[in-house]
Amino acid sequence: MPLLTVNVPFTRVEAGRRQDASGPVVRELPLTVRLNGKELLTTLRSPAALEFLVAGLLFSEGFISQREDIVSLGIDEAAGVAEVATRLKIEPQGRPLKPLIASGGGKGASGYNPATASASVDSRVTITPTQITALISAFLKSSDVYAATHGVHSAALCNPEGIIFFQEDIGRHNALDKIFGAAMLKDMPVRDAIIITSGRISSEVLLKVAKRGVPVLISKASPTDLGVSLARRLGMTLIRAASGGMNVYAGEERVRE
């Protein structure tokens, strides 16, 4: 298991007193993705589940559409490099392959155009408020790294009865890409699933999830106005859930009594 945290010294200041101390912080490392022999991007990430992260990134950016598109995927953790070969050598949407920096919390190479998004979601999945409360409670207890550092984002693939798969990373986008990469590589269905994320639901997060056909997206953080309008237009259920209740911003028909 990769080392996810490291102890660092700091000065503790409390009630006017200073004291030397030390404690854990999350590790942040670069990963350069090389696609078919060309440098594609460098992302900042946590040092775990890198195959899932790379597969999810390539899907999110439009370079693959299914697991069978990947011929080989190798990770050199010491060098911080992922080497990927794909079945199709074409460059999506005519974009040239070129290096870029994609932060752990920002958009990647392809970008999104909310005005033309058409990833409509059609699902009869329903969930009760009691199930939502139980899911968010289990989700908030799933990360020992967050409990120790408050320095990572998390994401989970769920059904109404519980969490199926959980991942975390310094970036909220990376955590989601790890979930979707794992779903692709492990053949875990997502079209009638529920995704929980710890991060703000912005338009690009909403579209990343909608692209996989996921009908229900839950967060403990607030959405943006564009995230809300996109959820309504694309037929998704968007919920902010906390211990005291929840706000259903879109798709309230899937939340049954």
GURORO-741643 format. One record per atom (N, C-alpha, C): x, y, z; atom name; residue number from 1. Coordinates in steps of 0.05 Angstrom, whole numbers. Layout:
BEGIN
[node [X,Y,Z],CA,NUM]
...
END
This chain:
BEGIN
[node [17,-24,0],N,1]
[node [0,0,0],CA,1]
[node [18,25,0],C,1]
[node [14,43,-19],N,2]
[node [31,67,-20],CA,2]
[node [27,84,5],C,2]
[node [47,99,12],N,3]
[node [46,117,35],CA,3]
[node [30,142,27],C,3]
[node [6,145,39],N,4]
[node [-12,167,31],CA,4]
[node [-7,193,47],C,4]
[node [5,190,71],N,5]
[node [11,214,87],CA,5]
[node [40,213,97],C,5]
[node [49,236,105],N,6]
[node [76,239,117],CA,6]
[node [75,258,140],C,6]
[node [90,253,160],N,7]
[node [91,271,183],CA,7]
[node [109,295,177],C,7]
[node [100,319,184],N,8]
[node [117,343,181],CA,8]
[node [116,359,207],C,8]
[node [138,374,212],N,9]
[node [138,390,237],CA,9]
[node [123,416,232],C,9]
[node [111,427,253],N,10]
[node [98,453,252],CA,10]
[node [98,465,280],C,10]
[node [91,490,281],N,11]
[node [88,505,307],CA,11]
[node [59,507,314],C,11]
[node [51,496,336],N,12]
[node [23,498,345],CA,12]
[node [20,523,362],C,12]
[node [0,540,353],N,13]
[node [-5,565,368],CA,13]
[node [-34,563,379],C,13]
[node [-37,565,405],N,14]
[node [-63,562,418],CA,14]
[node [-63,577,444],C,14]
[node [-84,594,447],N,15]
[node [-87,610,472],CA,15]
[node [-62,626,478],C,15]
[node [-49,637,457],N,16]
[node [-26,653,461],CA,16]
[node [0,639,466],C,16]
[node [-1,612,465],N,17]
[node [23,596,470],CA,17]
[node [32,582,445],C,17]
[node [59,579,442],N,18]
[node [70,566,419],CA,18]
[node [84,540,428],C,18]
[node [81,519,411],N,19]
[node [93,494,419],CA,19]
[node [101,479,393],C,19]
[node [126,468,394],N,20]
[node [135,451,371],CA,20]
[node [119,425,370],C,20]
[node [111,418,346],N,21]
[node [95,394,343],CA,21]
[node [100,382,316],C,21]
[node [87,359,310],N,22]
[node [88,347,284],CA,22]
[node [62,332,280],C,22]
[node [56,327,254],N,23]
[node [31,313,248],CA,23]
[node [30,306,219],C,23]
[node [10,290,211],N,24]
[node [8,281,183],CA,24]
[node [-4,301,164],C,24]
[node [6,302,140],N,25]
[node [-6,316,118],CA,25]
[node [-6,296,94],C,25]
[node [-24,302,75],N,26]
[node [-26,284,52],CA,26]
[node [-2,288,33],C,26]
[node [5,267,19],N,27]
[node [26,269,-1],CA,27]
[node [15,278,-28],C,27]
[node [30,294,-42],N,28]
[node [22,304,-69],CA,28]
[node [45,298,-88],C,28]
[node [39,284,-109],N,29]
[node [60,276,-128],CA,29]
[node [50,280,-157],C,29]
[node [68,287,-176],N,30]
[node [60,289,-204],CA,30]
[node [59,262,-217],C,30]
[node [42,259,-236],N,31]
[node [41,235,-253],CA,31]
[node [39,244,-282],C,31]
[node [59,237,-298],N,32]
[node [58,244,-327],CA,32]
[node [47,220,-342],C,32]
[node [27,225,-358],N,33]
[node [14,204,-374],CA,33]
[node [25,206,-403],C,33]
[node [37,184,-412],N,34]
[node [46,182,-440],CA,34]
[node [27,164,-455],C,34]
[node [16,174,-477],N,35]
[node [-4,159,-492],CA,35]
[node [7,153,-519],C,35]
[node [10,127,-525],N,36]
[node [20,118,-551],CA,36]
[node [47,132,-558],C,36]
[node [64,134,-537],N,37]
[node [91,144,-540],CA,37]
[node [94,174,-539],C,37]
[node [71,189,-535],N,38]
[node [72,218,-534],CA,38]
[node [63,228,-507],C,38]
[node [77,248,-497],N,39]
[node [69,259,-471],CA,39]
[node [42,274,-474],C,39]
[node [23,265,-458],N,40]
[node [-4,276,-460],CA,40]
[node [-10,298,-439],C,40]
[node [-5,291,-413],N,41]
[node [-11,309,-392],CA,41]
[node [4,301,-367],C,41]
[node [6,320,-348],N,42]
[node [16,315,-321],CA,42]
[node [-5,324,-302],C,42]
[node [-13,306,-284],N,43]
[node [-33,312,-264],CA,43]
[node [-20,309,-236],C,43]
[node [-30,325,-217],N,44]
[node [-22,323,-190],CA,44]
[node [-42,306,-175],C,44]
[node [-32,287,-159],N,45]
[node [-49,266,-149],CA,45]
[node [-38,254,-123],C,45]
[node [-54,237,-110],N,46]
[node [-46,221,-88],CA,46]
[node [-33,195,-98],C,46]
[node [-15,183,-83],N,47]
[node [0,160,-93],CA,47]
[node [-14,133,-89],C,47]
[node [-38,130,-100],N,48]
[node [-53,105,-97],CA,48]
[node [-72,103,-120],C,48]
[node [-79,78,-127],N,49]
[node [-99,71,-148],CA,49]
[node [-93,86,-174],C,49]
[node [-68,85,-183],N,50]
[node [-60,100,-206],CA,50]
[node [-71,89,-232],C,50]
[node [-74,63,-234],N,51]
[node [-85,51,-258],CA,51]
[node [-114,60,-262],C,51]
[node [-129,61,-240],N,52]
[node [-156,70,-241],CA,52]
[node [-157,100,-249],C,52]
[node [-139,116,-238],N,53]
[node [-138,144,-244],CA,53]
[node [-133,149,-274],C,53]
[node [-113,135,-285],N,54]
[node [-105,138,-313],CA,54]
[node [-128,130,-331],C,54]
[node [-140,107,-326],N,55]
[node [-162,97,-343],CA,55]
[node [-185,117,-342],C,55]
[node [-192,127,-318],N,56]
[node [-213,146,-315],CA,56]
[node [-207,172,-329],C,56]
[node [-183,182,-327],N,57]
[node [-175,206,-341],CA,57]
[node [-177,203,-371],C,57]
[node [-168,181,-382],N,58]
[node [-168,177,-411],CA,58]
[node [-197,176,-421],C,58]
[node [-215,163,-405],N,59]
[node [-243,163,-413],CA,59]
[node [-255,191,-411],C,59]
[node [-250,205,-389],N,60]
[node [-261,232,-386],CA,60]
[node [-253,251,-408],C,60]
[node [-228,247,-417],N,61]
[node [-217,265,-438],CA,61]
[node [-223,256,-466],C,61]
[node [-237,233,-469],N,62]
[node [-246,224,-495],CA,62]
[node [-226,208,-511],C,62]
[node [-204,198,-498],N,63]
[node [-184,183,-512],CA,63]
[node [-191,153,-514],C,63]
[node [-209,144,-496],N,64]
[node [-219,116,-498],CA,64]
[node [-249,117,-491],C,64]
[node [-263,97,-500],N,65]
[node [-291,95,-494],CA,65]
[node [-299,69,-480],C,65]
[node [-280,50,-478],N,66]
[node [-285,25,-465],CA,66]
[node [-258,12,-457],C,66]
[node [-260,-8,-440],N,67]
[node [-235,-21,-430],CA,67]
[node [-219,-34,-453],C,67]
[node [-234,-44,-474],N,68]
[node [-220,-57,-496],CA,68]
[node [-203,-38,-512],C,68]
[node [-207,-12,-509],N,69]
[node [-190,7,-524],CA,69]
[node [-162,8,-513],C,69]
[node [-157,-2,-489],N,70]
[node [-131,-2,-476],CA,70]
[node [-116,-27,-483],C,70]
[node [-94,-24,-497],N,71]
[node [-77,-47,-504],CA,71]
[node [-58,-54,-480],C,71]
[node [-46,-33,-468],N,72]
[node [-29,-37,-445],CA,72]
[node [-30,-12,-428],C,72]
[node [-26,-16,-402],N,73]
[node [-25,7,-383],CA,73]
[node [-5,0,-361],C,73]
[node [17,14,-361],N,74]
[node [38,9,-341],CA,74]
[node [45,34,-325],C,74]
[node [50,30,-299],N,75]
[node [57,52,-282],CA,75]
[node [85,49,-271],C,75]
[node [102,69,-275],N,76]
[node [128,70,-262],CA,76]
[node [126,90,-239],C,76]
[node [120,79,-215],N,77]
[node [115,97,-193],CA,77]
[node [140,113,-185],C,77]
[node [164,101,-187],N,78]
[node [188,115,-180],CA,78]
[node [193,139,-198],C,78]
[node [187,136,-224],N,79]
[node [191,158,-243],CA,79]
[node [167,176,-245],C,79]
[node [144,167,-235],N,80]
[node [120,183,-237],CA,80]
[node [110,185,-265],C,80]
[node [110,162,-279],N,81]
[node [102,161,-307],CA,81]
[node [83,138,-312],C,81]
[node [62,143,-327],N,82]
[node [44,122,-336],CA,82]
[node [46,120,-366],C,82]
[node [52,95,-376],N,83]
[node [54,90,-405],CA,83]
[node [29,75,-414],C,83]
[node [15,86,-433],N,84]
[node [-10,74,-442],CA,84]
[node [-9,71,-472],C,84]
[node [-17,48,-482],N,85]
[node [-21,43,-510],CA,85]
[node [-50,37,-515],C,85]
[node [-61,49,-535],N,86]
[node [-90,45,-541],CA,86]
[node [-93,32,-569],C,86]
[node [-116,19,-572],N,87]
[node [-122,5,-597],CA,87]
[node [-124,24,-620],C,87]
[node [-138,47,-615],N,88]
[node [-142,67,-636],CA,88]
[node [-121,89,-633],C,88]
[node [-107,95,-654],N,89]
[node [-86,115,-652],CA,89]
[node [-96,143,-660],C,89]
[node [-122,146,-665],N,90]
[node [-132,171,-674],CA,90]
[node [-132,191,-650],C,90]
[node [-132,216,-656],N,91]
[node [-133,237,-636],CA,91]
[node [-162,248,-635],C,91]
[node [-175,246,-612],N,92]
[node [-203,253,-611],CA,92]
[node [-209,282,-619],C,92]
[node [-230,286,-634],N,93]
[node [-240,312,-642],CA,93]
[node [-218,329,-656],C,93]
[node [-199,316,-668],N,94]
[node [-178,329,-683],CA,94]
[node [-158,344,-666],C,94]
[node [-159,340,-639],N,95]
[node [-141,355,-622],CA,95]
[node [-113,342,-623],C,95]
[node [-92,358,-625],N,96]
[node [-65,347,-624],CA,96]
[node [-58,338,-596],C,96]
[node [-42,317,-594],N,97]
[node [-32,309,-567],CA,97]
[node [-10,328,-559],C,97]
[node [-12,340,-536],N,98]
[node [9,358,-526],CA,98]
[node [9,358,-496],C,98]
[node [33,363,-484],N,99]
[node [34,363,-455],CA,99]
[node [18,387,-444],C,99]
[node [6,383,-421],N,100]
[node [-8,404,-407],CA,100]
[node [-8,397,-378],C,100]
[node [-13,416,-361],N,101]
[node [-15,411,-333],CA,101]
[node [-45,412,-325],C,101]
[node [-54,390,-314],N,102]
[node [-82,389,-304],CA,102]
[node [-80,385,-273],C,102]
[node [-88,405,-258],N,103]
[node [-86,403,-229],CA,103]
[node [-105,382,-219],C,103]
[node [-100,373,-195],N,104]
[node [-117,353,-183],CA,104]
[node [-146,363,-179],C,104]
[node [-151,389,-180],N,105]
[node [-178,399,-175],CA,105]
[node [-189,414,-198],C,105]
[node [-177,412,-222],N,106]
[node [-187,428,-245],CA,106]
[node [-193,412,-269],C,106]
[node [-202,425,-290],N,107]
[node [-209,411,-314],CA,107]
[node [-184,400,-328],C,107]
[node [-188,380,-344],N,108]
[node [-166,368,-359],CA,108]
[node [-164,379,-387],C,108]
[node [-156,361,-405],N,109]
[node [-149,370,-432],CA,109]
[node [-173,378,-449],C,109]
[node [-194,362,-447],N,110]
[node [-215,365,-467],CA,110]
[node [-232,390,-462],C,110]
[node [-236,397,-437],N,111]
[node [-255,418,-430],CA,111]
[node [-283,409,-435],C,111]
[node [-302,426,-427],N,112]
[node [-330,420,-431],CA,112]
[node [-345,445,-440],C,112]
[node [-365,441,-456],N,113]
[node [-382,463,-464],CA,113]
[node [-410,458,-453],C,113]
[node [-417,470,-430],N,114]
[node [-443,465,-418],CA,114]
[node [-466,472,-437],C,114]
[node [-463,491,-454],N,115]
[node [-484,500,-472],CA,115]
[node [-493,478,-491],C,115]
[node [-474,461,-499],N,116]
[node [-480,440,-519],CA,116]
[node [-480,412,-507],C,116]
[node [-479,410,-480],N,117]
[node [-479,383,-467],CA,117]
[node [-505,369,-473],C,117]
[node [-503,343,-481],N,118]
[node [-526,328,-488],CA,118]
[node [-526,300,-476],C,118]
[node [-512,296,-454],N,119]
[node [-509,269,-442],CA,119]
[node [-534,264,-424],C,119]
[node [-557,263,-436],N,120]
[node [-582,260,-421],CA,120]
[node [-582,233,-407],C,120]
[node [-594,232,-383],N,121]
[node [-594,209,-366],CA,121]
[node [-622,198,-363],C,121]
[node [-626,172,-368],N,122]
[node [-652,159,-367],CA,122]
[node [-650,135,-348],C,122]
[node [-662,137,-324],N,123]
[node [-660,115,-305],CA,123]
[node [-685,116,-287],C,123]
[node [-694,92,-280],N,124]
[node [-717,90,-261],CA,124]
[node [-708,85,-232],C,124]
[node [-683,88,-227],N,125]
[node [-673,85,-200],CA,125]
[node [-686,105,-181],C,125]
[node [-694,95,-157],N,126]
[node [-704,113,-137],CA,126]
[node [-690,108,-110],C,126]
[node [-692,127,-92],N,127]
[node [-679,125,-67],CA,127]
[node [-695,141,-46],C,127]
[node [-694,132,-21],N,128]
[node [-709,145,0],CA,128]
[node [-691,164,16],C,128]
[node [-703,183,29],N,129]
[node [-686,200,47],CA,129]
[node [-671,185,68],C,129]
[node [-683,164,78],N,130]
[node [-669,147,98],CA,130]
[node [-644,134,86],C,130]
[node [-647,124,62],N,131]
[node [-624,112,49],CA,131]
[node [-602,132,43],C,131]
[node [-610,156,34],N,132]
[node [-591,178,29],CA,132]
[node [-575,185,54],C,132]
[node [-589,187,76],N,133]
[node [-576,194,102],CA,133]
[node [-557,172,110],C,133]
[node [-564,147,106],N,134]
[node [-547,125,113],CA,134]
[node [-522,124,95],C,134]
[node [-526,130,70],N,135]
[node [-503,130,51],CA,135]
[node [-483,152,58],C,135]
[node [-493,176,63],N,136]
[node [-475,198,68],CA,136]
[node [-461,194,95],C,136]
[node [-474,182,114],N,137]
[node [-462,176,140],CA,137]
[node [-439,156,137],C,137]
[node [-444,134,121],N,138]
[node [-423,115,116],CA,138]
[node [-400,127,100],C,138]
[node [-407,144,81],N,139]
[node [-386,157,64],CA,139]
[node [-368,174,81],C,139]
[node [-379,190,100],N,140]
[node [-363,208,116],CA,140]
[node [-344,193,135],C,140]
[node [-350,168,140],N,141]
[node [-334,152,158],CA,141]
[node [-314,134,144],C,141]
[node [-313,136,117],N,142]
[node [-297,116,101],CA,142]
[node [-268,123,98],C,142]
[node [-260,148,103],N,143]
[node [-232,157,97],CA,143]
[node [-216,162,123],C,143]
[node [-198,144,128],N,144]
[node [-179,148,151],CA,144]
[node [-160,171,145],C,144]
[node [-153,174,119],N,145]
[node [-135,196,111],CA,145]
[node [-148,223,116],C,145]
[node [-173,226,109],N,146]
[node [-187,251,114],CA,146]
[node [-189,256,144],C,146]
[node [-195,235,160],N,147]
[node [-198,239,189],CA,147]
[node [-172,248,201],C,147]
[node [-149,239,190],N,148]
[node [-123,247,201],CA,148]
[node [-113,274,191],C,148]
[node [-121,281,167],N,149]
[node [-109,305,154],CA,149]
[node [-129,326,145],C,149]
[node [-153,319,139],N,150]
[node [-173,336,126],CA,150]
[node [-162,347,100],C,150]
[node [-146,330,86],N,151]
[node [-132,340,62],CA,151]
[node [-138,325,36],C,151]
[node [-159,308,36],N,152]
[node [-165,294,11],CA,152]
[node [-195,297,5],C,152]
[node [-201,293,-20],N,153]
[node [-229,290,-29],CA,153]
[node [-235,260,-33],C,153]
[node [-261,254,-32],N,154]
[node [-269,226,-34],CA,154]
[node [-292,223,-54],C,154]
[node [-295,199,-65],N,155]
[node [-317,193,-82],CA,155]
[node [-325,164,-78],C,155]
[node [-350,158,-83],N,156]
[node [-359,130,-79],CA,156]
[node [-380,123,-99],C,156]
[node [-379,98,-108],N,157]
[node [-399,86,-125],CA,157]
[node [-418,70,-107],C,157]
[node [-443,76,-109],N,158]
[node [-463,64,-90],CA,158]
[node [-487,54,-104],C,158]
[node [-503,37,-90],N,159]
[node [-531,33,-97],CA,159]
[node [-547,41,-72],C,159]
[node [-574,41,-73],N,160]
[node [-589,51,-50],CA,160]
[node [-583,36,-24],C,160]
[node [-572,12,-25],N,161]
[node [-568,-3,-1],CA,161]
[node [-540,2,12],C,161]
[node [-521,13,-3],N,162]
[node [-495,17,9],CA,162]
[node [-473,25,-11],C,162]
[node [-449,29,-1],N,163]
[node [-426,36,-17],CA,163]
[node [-414,11,-30],C,163]
[node [-410,12,-56],N,164]
[node [-398,-10,-71],CA,164]
[node [-368,-7,-73],C,164]
[node [-359,18,-79],N,165]
[node [-330,23,-83],CA,165]
[node [-323,51,-75],C,165]
[node [-301,55,-61],N,166]
[node [-294,81,-50],CA,166]
[node [-265,88,-58],C,166]
[node [-260,113,-65],N,167]
[node [-234,122,-71],CA,167]
[node [-230,151,-61],C,167]
[node [-204,158,-58],N,168]
[node [-197,185,-48],CA,168]
[node [-173,195,-62],C,168]
[node [-170,222,-63],N,169]
[node [-147,235,-76],CA,169]
[node [-146,264,-67],C,169]
[node [-123,277,-72],N,170]
[node [-121,305,-65],CA,170]
[node [-140,322,-82],C,170]
[node [-148,312,-106],N,171]
[node [-165,327,-124],CA,171]
[node [-193,314,-126],C,171]
[node [-214,330,-125],N,172]
[node [-241,319,-127],CA,172]
[node [-246,306,-154],C,172]
[node [-234,318,-176],N,173]
[node [-237,306,-202],CA,173]
[node [-222,279,-204],C,173]
[node [-199,278,-192],N,174]
[node [-184,253,-192],CA,174]
[node [-198,231,-177],C,174]
[node [-211,237,-155],N,175]
[node [-226,217,-140],CA,175]
[node [-248,205,-157],C,175]
[node [-262,222,-172],N,176]
[node [-283,213,-190],CA,176]
[node [-271,196,-212],C,176]
[node [-249,205,-224],N,177]
[node [-237,190,-246],CA,177]
[node [-228,162,-236],C,177]
[node [-219,160,-211],N,178]
[node [-211,134,-200],CA,178]
[node [-235,116,-198],C,178]
[node [-258,127,-190],N,179]
[node [-283,111,-189],CA,179]
[node [-290,101,-217],C,179]
[node [-291,119,-236],N,180]
[node [-299,111,-263],CA,180]
[node [-278,93,-277],C,180]
[node [-253,98,-271],N,181]
[node [-232,81,-282],CA,181]
[node [-234,52,-271],C,181]
[node [-239,50,-245],N,182]
[node [-243,24,-233],CA,182]
[node [-268,10,-244],C,182]
[node [-289,25,-247],N,183]
[node [-314,14,-258],CA,183]
[node [-309,2,-286],C,183]
[node [-293,17,-302],N,184]
[node [-286,7,-329],CA,184]
[node [-269,-18,-328],C,184]
[node [-248,-17,-313],N,185]
[node [-229,-40,-312],CA,185]
[node [-240,-64,-298],C,185]
[node [-259,-60,-279],N,186]
[node [-270,-82,-264],CA,186]
[node [-298,-90,-273],C,186]
[node [-307,-78,-295],N,187]
[node [-334,-84,-306],CA,187]
[node [-356,-80,-285],C,187]
[node [-354,-58,-270],N,188]
[node [-375,-51,-251],CA,188]
[node [-395,-32,-264],C,188]
[node [-420,-40,-266],N,189]
[node [-440,-23,-279],CA,189]
[node [-445,3,-264],C,189]
[node [-448,25,-279],N,190]
[node [-453,51,-266],CA,190]
[node [-479,65,-275],C,190]
[node [-492,54,-296],N,191]
[node [-514,69,-307],CA,191]
[node [-538,71,-289],C,191]
[node [-542,53,-270],N,192]
[node [-564,56,-251],CA,192]
[node [-553,59,-223],C,192]
[node [-529,71,-221],N,193]
[node [-516,74,-195],CA,193]
[node [-520,102,-183],C,193]
[node [-508,105,-160],N,194]
[node [-508,131,-146],CA,194]
[node [-479,138,-141],C,194]
[node [-472,163,-146],N,195]
[node [-445,173,-140],CA,195]
[node [-447,193,-117],C,195]
[node [-429,189,-98],N,196]
[node [-426,209,-76],CA,196]
[node [-398,221,-79],C,196]
[node [-397,247,-76],N,197]
[node [-371,261,-77],CA,197]
[node [-369,281,-53],C,197]
[node [-345,286,-44],N,198]
[node [-342,305,-22],CA,198]
[node [-339,334,-32],C,198]
[node [-336,337,-59],N,199]
[node [-330,364,-69],CA,199]
[node [-355,379,-79],C,199]
[node [-350,404,-85],N,200]
[node [-370,421,-97],CA,200]
[node [-379,410,-124],C,200]
[node [-405,412,-130],N,201]
[node [-415,402,-156],CA,201]
[node [-415,426,-176],C,201]
[node [-393,428,-190],N,202]
[node [-392,449,-211],CA,202]
[node [-401,436,-237],C,202]
[node [-402,452,-258],N,203]
[node [-412,442,-284],CA,203]
[node [-395,419,-295],C,203]
[node [-369,421,-292],N,204]
[node [-352,400,-304],CA,204]
[node [-354,374,-288],C,204]
[node [-358,376,-262],N,205]
[node [-363,351,-246],CA,205]
[node [-389,339,-254],C,205]
[node [-410,355,-256],N,206]
[node [-436,345,-264],CA,206]
[node [-435,331,-291],C,206]
[node [-421,343,-310],N,207]
[node [-419,331,-337],CA,207]
[node [-402,306,-337],C,207]
[node [-381,305,-320],N,208]
[node [-365,281,-318],CA,208]
[node [-382,257,-310],C,208]
[node [-400,262,-291],N,209]
[node [-417,240,-280],CA,209]
[node [-439,234,-300],C,209]
[node [-451,255,-313],N,210]
[node [-472,251,-332],CA,210]
[node [-463,235,-356],C,210]
[node [-438,239,-364],N,211]
[node [-426,225,-387],CA,211]
[node [-427,195,-383],C,211]
[node [-426,186,-358],N,212]
[node [-427,157,-352],CA,212]
[node [-455,147,-348],C,212]
[node [-475,164,-351],N,213]
[node [-503,156,-348],CA,213]
[node [-512,152,-320],C,213]
[node [-497,163,-300],N,214]
[node [-505,159,-272],CA,214]
[node [-529,177,-266],C,214]
[node [-550,167,-255],N,215]
[node [-574,183,-251],CA,215]
[node [-575,200,-225],C,215]
[node [-560,192,-205],N,216]
[node [-561,206,-179],CA,216]
[node [-534,214,-170],C,216]
[node [-530,240,-164],N,217]
[node [-505,251,-154],CA,217]
[node [-510,265,-128],C,217]
[node [-496,257,-107],N,218]
[node [-499,267,-80],CA,218]
[node [-472,279,-71],C,218]
[node [-473,302,-58],N,219]
[node [-449,313,-46],CA,219]
[node [-456,325,-19],C,219]
[node [-435,327,-2],N,220]
[node [-438,341,23],CA,220]
[node [-433,371,19],C,220]
[node [-425,379,-5],N,221]
[node [-419,407,-11],CA,221]
[node [-440,418,-30],C,221]
[node [-441,444,-32],N,222]
[node [-461,458,-49],CA,222]
[node [-455,456,-78],C,222]
[node [-475,456,-95],N,223]
[node [-471,457,-124],CA,223]
[node [-468,486,-133],C,223]
[node [-460,490,-157],N,224]
[node [-461,517,-170],CA,224]
[node [-487,520,-185],C,224]
[node [-493,545,-192],N,225]
[node [-519,549,-207],CA,225]
[node [-518,535,-234],C,225]
[node [-495,534,-247],N,226]
[node [-493,520,-273],CA,226]
[node [-495,490,-269],C,226]
[node [-484,480,-247],N,227]
[node [-487,452,-241],CA,227]
[node [-516,444,-237],C,227]
[node [-532,461,-223],N,228]
[node [-560,456,-219],CA,228]
[node [-576,456,-245],C,228]
[node [-571,477,-262],N,229]
[node [-586,479,-287],CA,229]
[node [-579,456,-306],C,229]
[node [-554,447,-306],N,230]
[node [-547,424,-323],CA,230]
[node [-560,399,-313],C,230]
[node [-561,394,-287],N,231]
[node [-574,371,-276],CA,231]
[node [-603,370,-284],C,231]
[node [-616,392,-283],N,232]
[node [-645,393,-291],CA,232]
[node [-648,388,-321],C,232]
[node [-630,399,-337],N,233]
[node [-632,396,-366],CA,233]
[node [-626,367,-374],C,233]
[node [-607,354,-361],N,234]
[node [-598,328,-369],CA,234]
[node [-613,305,-355],C,234]
[node [-632,312,-337],N,235]
[node [-648,291,-325],CA,235]
[node [-635,277,-302],C,235]
[node [-617,290,-288],N,236]
[node [-603,278,-265],CA,236]
[node [-616,287,-239],C,236]
[node [-612,271,-218],N,237]
[node [-620,278,-191],CA,237]
[node [-595,289,-176],C,237]
[node [-597,313,-166],N,238]
[node [-574,327,-154],CA,238]
[node [-582,334,-125],C,238]
[node [-566,324,-106],N,239]
[node [-573,327,-78],CA,239]
[node [-549,336,-62],C,239]
[node [-553,356,-44],N,240]
[node [-533,362,-24],CA,240]
[node [-544,351,2],C,240]
[node [-529,332,14],N,241]
[node [-538,318,38],CA,241]
[node [-520,324,62],C,241]
[node [-531,328,85],N,242]
[node [-516,332,110],CA,242]
[node [-532,318,132],C,242]
[node [-520,317,155],N,243]
[node [-532,303,177],CA,243]
[node [-560,313,185],C,243]
[node [-564,339,180],N,244]
[node [-590,351,188],CA,244]
[node [-611,350,167],C,244]
[node [-606,340,143],N,245]
[node [-626,340,122],CA,245]
[node [-613,342,95],C,245]
[node [-628,349,75],N,246]
[node [-617,350,47],CA,246]
[node [-632,369,30],C,246]
[node [-618,380,10],N,247]
[node [-630,397,-10],CA,247]
[node [-630,381,-37],C,247]
[node [-653,377,-49],N,248]
[node [-656,364,-74],CA,248]
[node [-659,385,-96],C,248]
[node [-638,390,-111],N,249]
[node [-637,412,-130],CA,249]
[node [-649,404,-157],C,249]
[node [-649,378,-164],N,250]
[node [-659,369,-190],CA,250]
[node [-667,340,-187],C,250]
[node [-686,332,-204],N,251]
[node [-694,303,-205],CA,251]
[node [-707,293,-179],C,251]
[node [-723,310,-167],N,252]
[node [-736,302,-141],CA,252]
[node [-754,278,-144],C,252]
[node [-762,271,-169],N,253]
[node [-780,248,-173],CA,253]
[node [-767,222,-166],C,253]
[node [-740,221,-165],N,254]
[node [-726,197,-157],CA,254]
[node [-723,194,-127],C,254]
[node [-730,214,-112],N,255]
[node [-729,213,-82],CA,255]
[node [-757,206,-73],C,255]
[node [-761,181,-66],N,256]
[node [-788,173,-58],CA,256]
[node [-792,173,-28],C,256]
[node [-816,175,-19],N,257]
[node [-822,175,10],CA,257]
[node [-819,146,21],C,257]
END
